[in-house]
Amino acid sequence: MTGTDELARHRRDLGAWGEDIALGYLRDRGLVLLARNWRCREGELDLVFTDRTRIIVCEVKTRSGTEFGLPTETVSEEKAGRVRRAAQRWLSEFRLGWCPVRYDVVTILAEPGSRPQLQHIEAAF
């Protein structure tokens, strides 16, 4: 395995670990999971929940350090647009186009030797 392959694997593992933490956190707050890592040509939805009044699409960003910026800084307008388009596709496929939707971001900063720091931003975009 090359260094590039190992880095890609580390990022995938870190991302999946962060999604697991976000999933537990949001379930503990009463949200019900509808989909995880749902993909279409418009993009991917990390986590999709309902609180029984609306659909909540959650983008999860996990970082192991701040040398490349904070996790919240990685959700650009372009990324938000891709998530919105993918969410519209998901809503259409499951015939839920009439549902109100909220777009949240959960960030997890997991610096070595420190306890992970989670931030939940409701209605982030």
LINLIN-V960758 format. One record per pair of residues at least 4 apart in sequence whose ideal C-beta (glycine too) atoms are under 7 Angstrom apart, sorted by sequence separation. I is the first residue (numbers start at 1). GAP is how many residues later the second one is. D is the distance in Angstrom with one decimal. If there is no record, write none. Layout:
I&GAP&D + I&GAP&D
//
This chain:
1&4&4.5 + 3&4&6.3 + 4&4&6.4 + 5&4&6.3 + 6&4&6.3 + 7&4&6.5 + 8&4&6.5 + 9&4&6.1 + 10&4&6.1 + 11&4&6.2 + 12&4&6.3 + 13&4&6.2 + 14&4&6.3 + 15&4&6.4 + 16&4&6.5 + 17&4&6.7 + 18&4&6.2 + 19&4&6.0 + 20&4&6.6 + 21&4&6.3 + 22&4&6.1 + 23&4&6.1 + 24&4&6.2 + 25&4&6.9 + 27&4&6.1 + 50&4&7.0 + 66&4&5.9 + 69&4&4.1 + 75&4&5.3 + 76&4&6.9 + 77&4&6.4 + 78&4&6.7 + 79&4&6.4 + 80&4&6.3 + 81&4&6.4 + 82&4&6.2 + 83&4&6.1 + 84&4&6.5 + 85&4&6.7 + 86&4&6.4 + 87&4&6.2 + 88&4&6.3 + 89&4&6.3 + 90&4&6.4 + 1&5&5.6 + 26&5&4.5 + 39&5&4.8 + 50&5&5.8 + 51&5&6.3 + 69&5&6.7 + 75&5&6.2 + 91&5&4.6 + 92&5&5.7 + 27&6&6.7 + 38&6&6.8 + 50&6&6.8 + 91&6&5.0 + 110&6&4.4 + 37&7&6.3 + 38&7&4.5 + 48&7&6.5 + 49&7&4.4 + 109&7&6.8 + 63&8&4.7 + 91&8&6.5 + 108&8&5.4 + 109&8&4.5 + 37&9&6.6 + 48&9&5.6 + 49&9&6.5 + 62&9&6.6 + 23&10&6.6 + 35&10&6.3 + 38&10&6.5 + 61&10&3.9 + 108&10&5.3 + 36&11&5.7 + 47&11&4.2 + 45&12&5.8 + 46&12&6.0 + 106&12&6.6 + 107&12&4.7 + 35&13&4.1 + 46&13&5.6 + 47&13&6.4 + 61&13&5.3 + 33&14&6.8 + 34&14&4.6 + 46&14&4.5 + 61&14&6.4 + 87&14&6.1 + 106&14&5.2 + 34&15&6.2 + 33&16&5.7 + 34&16&5.8 + 59&16&6.0 + 104&16&6.6 + 105&16&4.6 + 32&17&6.1 + 104&17&6.3 + 31&18&3.9 + 32&18&5.2 + 104&18&5.3 + 104&19&7.0 + 105&19&4.1 + 31&20&5.6 + 83&20&6.5 + 102&20&6.7 + 103&20&6.8 + 104&20&5.7 + 30&21&6.6 + 102&21&5.4 + 103&21&5.9 + 103&22&5.1 + 26&23&6.0 + 23&24&6.2 + 59&24&5.6 + 22&25&6.4 + 31&25&6.3 + 57&26&6.4 + 19&27&5.9 + 19&28&6.6 + 57&30&4.7 + 75&30&5.5 + 26&32&6.7 + 72&33&6.8 + 72&35&5.3 + 22&36&6.6 + 55&36&6.9 + 71&36&3.6 + 71&37&6.7 + 22&38&4.6 + 45&38&6.8 + 71&38&6.0 + 43&39&4.0 + 42&40&6.3 + 43&40&6.4 + 19&41&5.0 + 45&41&5.3 + 55&41&6.5 + 18&42&5.4 + 43&42&6.6 + 44&42&6.5 + 45&42&6.3 + 48&42&6.5 + 42&43&4.1 + 43&43&4.1 + 18&44&2.8 + 42&44&4.3 + 55&44&4.9 + 57&44&6.2 + 61&44&6.7 + 17&45&6.8 + 45&45&6.0 + 54&45&6.2 + 80&45&4.1 + 40&46&5.7 + 54&46&4.2 + 55&46&4.8 + 56&46&5.0 + 57&46&5.2 + 58&46&4.7 + 59&46&5.0 + 60&46&5.0 + 61&46&4.9 + 62&46&4.4 + 63&46&5.6 + 64&46&5.4 + 65&46&5.6 + 15&47&5.7 + 42&47&5.4 + 54&47&6.4 + 64&47&6.6 + 14&48&5.4 + 54&48&5.7 + 56&48&5.8 + 58&48&5.8 + 62&48&6.5 + 40&49&4.7 + 75&49&6.9 + 14&50&6.1 + 38&52&5.9 + 35&55&6.8 + 25&81&7.0 + 22&84&4.1 + 22&86&6.8 + 21&87&5.7 + 18&90&4.4 + 25&93&6.0 + 21&95&6.5 + 25&95&7.0 + 21&97&6.5
//
